[in-house]
Each structure stands twice: as structure tokens, then as C-alpha cells.
Amino acid sequence: MSGPQSVDHALALLDAVADAPGPLSAKALTRRLGCSLSTVYHLLGPLTARGYLMRGPEG
């Protein structure tokens, strides 16, 4: 995954997290975004490493 589509997916993921009432698991993000679990993990890695998201005990 690269290019504009991955940017769209990353922004959709950030929107889903921002709109959620609480922490979300990777599986919950998969359901909300309609993409694969591997895609969600692919996006979560850099977003977490750069400080846009943080991992907690519940997601």
C-alpha cells in the first residue's frame, strides 16, 4: 500500500479513532474501516511511532 490510497486510509483511521467514545482495538478499526487487519497494523505502526496515536491496554 502506498500513495494517495494509503494516505486516505491513514486519515480514515485517525478519524475513526477521533470519533470513537473510547479506545479501539485493531479489530474494531478493521470493522469500522472495512479493510484488512494487516492494513490496519501497517497504518498503526508509523502513526504510533510518530506520536499521533498511542497504544493502551484496551486498544
Protein Blocks (a to p, Z undefined) as FASTA:
>chain_A
ZZjllmmmmmmmmmmmmmpgbdcdfklmmmmnopafklmmmmmmmmmmnopaccdfkZZ
